[in-house]
Amino acid sequence: MDAQEAFQIVAEHGDDPEYLEKEAQRHDPLYEELIRRAGILPGSRVLELGVGTAIMAVKLAQRIGSRGRIYGIDVNQRMLEVAGDKKRRLGLSNLELKKMRMERLQFPDNSFDHVISNFGVCCAFNYDKTLREAYRVLRPRGKLTYNHEGLRQTEPSKVFSETFSKYKTKNPSPRLRKKRQAIALQSKMIGNYADPFEALSKIRTIGFRNSEASIASLMLVFGSIEEFMDYQLGGRLEDAEMNPERQAEFGRDCTAKLKRFLNDDGLVDTGDVVFFSGYK
């Protein structure tokens, strides 16, 4: 499988829009922190890479005013359809949505005051080219702001992943087999930049000034182990192809292993998020 085929598979079978919408409130502090760090002013022209269902784009469109404009791009058609419905329902004339690859931006040079991305750049198949494209479309003194997951997987997430790997199907459908191959290739291509120092070095090499990376904690609270497990599964094709008996066995096993993370508030999962920024 080459990178182009892998990209198409990931683009078509990425995150579930319903899942993103359901979890929007839980992730709201993350969106707000990214917006705060970007420092976007009313009247700004903004590009969001990986707009998804426009959760953050809606926030920005409502804050930059009628003189401002936000463009949101994504490669997942289902995401863009949900985002488009939201735009029409809210009457956001200053929000424009386009199907587009972030490493092949169809905008002129010096188009935007800000380029922003919430867990989008870190999923790009060509990290280097994505950052170079962001630099190209930014105006002089324009700002790039985006984030990655931290290097360390949280303990509850690690327990879930290790347990799930024991129960996932050993006889995947052709569709699931291809998706596994595509995700493995994607992880390999972006793996070098999981290290914040490597990513920051790349940002500086491209030409961004006053570039920095900082780590913040993100705390997610789940009312129960079942809620946490549903969050981790997130509509995965892997879960759909597991037979009912294995699903039940996995549920019992994982629940038993996750009980040690429960407290009076429920299951609290605290991990690191790395925020990057730089100016053209």
N, C-alpha and C positions, 0 to 999 in steps of 0.2 A: 504494500500500500504506500502510495506517495503522499506528500503533504497536501496536494490539491484534493485528492479523494478524501483524505482524513478531515480536511476542513469542511467539505460539503456534508459529511456525516455528522460532525459535531454541530454545524450550523442548523441542520434540519432536525436533529434529535437532541437539542440542548435542554436547558432548564424548562420546566413546565410553567407556563404563564400563570396558571391558577395557583401554583405553589408560591410563586413570587408575590402575588397579590395577597395571599393568605398570611404570609410572613412579613408583610410590609411594616406593620406596627412594631413587631419585635425588632426589626432592623432600623427603625427610625433614628435612634441615636447615632448610628453609623452614617446615615445620609446627612444628618444635621452637622456632624463633625466635619465631614468632607466639604460641605458648603461653607462652613465657618472658616476652614483653613484656606479655601480658595479666595475668599474675600471679594466675592463678585458684587459689583455695584449696580444700581439701577441704570438702565440704558446700555448695558453691556451686550456684546455679541458673544454667544457661548456655544461651544460644540461639546456634546456629550458622546463619548465613545462607548458603545454597548448600552444603549438607552433602555433595553428591556421593555417593560410595560410602562415606562415613563414615570415611575414613582418619583425619582429625583428631579426629572425634567419638569414635572408639574409644579413642584415646589419652586424651582427657579423661575419658571414662566410667570408665576404669580407674584414674584418679588422683583423682577427686573423691569417691570412696567411696560407700557405700550411702546416706548422708545427702544426697548431692548428686544433681543431676539435670541431664541435658543433653537439649535438644530440638534436633533437626536438621531443617531444612526445605529443600525443593528443589521445582522444577517439572518435573523430568525423571523420569518414571516408571521408566525403566530404571535410573537411578542409585539410586532409592529401593529397587528390588527387590534390587539387589546389596547395598545397605546393610542391608536387612532380613535377608537371608540371613546376613550377617556378625554382626549383632546376635544372632540366634538361635543361631548356631554357638558364639559366645563366651559366651552366657548373660548378656548385659548388660541387666539389668532396670532400670537407671537411665538408659537411653538410649531416647528416644522419637523416632520419625521421622514427619514429616507432609508431605503435598503441599500447598505453600502458596507464594504470591508474597511476596517480601520487602518489597514496598511496600504489601502488604495483610495485615498480620500479624493472625492470629486469636487473639490473646492479650490478656488484660486489661492495663490500665495497671499499671506498677510490678511486673512479674512476675519480672524477672531481675536477677541480680547482674552478669552479663556478657553482652554481645552481641559475637560474634566472627565473622570471615569471612576466609577465605583466597581471594583473587581472586574474590570473589562480588559484593561491593558495586560493584566497578568494571565489572561486566557488567549492572547494573540498568538497565532502560529509563528509570526515573524515579529518578535519583540523589537528588534533593532529598527526595522522599517516602520513599524507603528510609531515609535518615538520620533523618527525622522520626519514622518508625515505630520505629526503633531507640531513639530518645530516649524515646518514649512508653512502651515496654514495660520500659525499665530502671527499677530502683528508685532512689530518691535515693542519690547517691554511687556508683551503678553505673557500670561502665566499658565503653566501646566500643573495640574493637581490630580493625583490619583492614588490608589491604595492597592496593597497586596495582603494576603494572609501572612501571619508571622511564620517563622521557620519551624516552630515547634507545634505539633498537633496537640490539642487539649487532651487530657486524660480520658474524659468520657467519650470523646470522638474516637480516640485510639482504641478503646475497648470495643466500641461499636464496630469499627472497621475490621478489627482483627476477628471478631466473632462472626461478622457477616461473611467474611472471606471463606470461612469454613463451611458455610451453608449454601452459598450461591451455586447455581446450576453448573454442573460439569459438562452438560450437553446443550450449549447455547444454540439458539436459532441462528441462521446466517446473519440476520439483522443485528442481533446482540453480539455475535462474534466480531462483526465489522466495527461495531461501536467500541468494543473493548480495544481493538487494534488502533482505532483512531485516537482514543483517549490516551493510550500508551505513547503514541507518537507525539501527541500534543504535549504531554508531560515531559517527554524527553527534550523537545524543542525549546520549551520555556524554563526547563529545570535550572539552567545556569543562572537565571535571574531571580530565583527564589531567595537567594542570598541578597539582603539589602545593600551590601557593599558593592556587589557586582552590578546591581541595577543602578545604583547611584553613580558608579563609575561610567556606565553607559550613557546616562543622562548628561553627564559633564562632557564626555567625549563628543557627543553630538553638538554641543555648543550652548546648552542651557547655563545661564549664570545664576549665582546665588542658590545653587541647588542644595537641597537637604532632604534627609530621611529621618523620620522620628517614629517611635513606637508608642502605641497607646493600647490600653486594655479594652476589650469589648466583652461585656458580661451579658449573657443570654440566660433568662430564667424560664424554666419549663415547669408547668404545674404537676407533671407526672412523668414517669419513665416512658409511658406510652406516647406522650406528647413529644418527648425528645426523640424517640425512635421514628415517629412519623416525620419529624423535621429532617432527620438524617436521611431517610429514604427519599423524600422529596419527589415522589412519582417516578422513581427509577425503573427503567426497563428490566434491570436485574431482579427486582422484587417481583415484577409481574410474571417472570419466567420461572420462579421458584414454585415447586408444587406445594399444595396446601399443607401437607404433612411436614415438609421441611420448614415452611413459614412458621407453623405453630411451634416446632422444635426450636427454631432460631429465636422466636419471641420469648420462650421460657428461659432459654440459656442466657440471652442478652439481658433480660430483666433481672435475673439473679446476679449477674456480674455488675450491673449498674446501680444496685441498691446502695452500695457504699458511698455513692455520690449524693444521696438524698439528704436534705436537711429540712428545717421547718419551712423554708421558702419553696421547697420543691427540689428540682435538679438544677443546679447553677453551673453553667459552663462558661468559664472565663478564658479567653484566648487573646493573643496579640494581633494587632493590625498595624502594618507599616504604611505610613503616609509619605508620599514623595511630592516634591514641588520644585519648580525651577522657572526662570524667566528667559525669554528670548532676547 
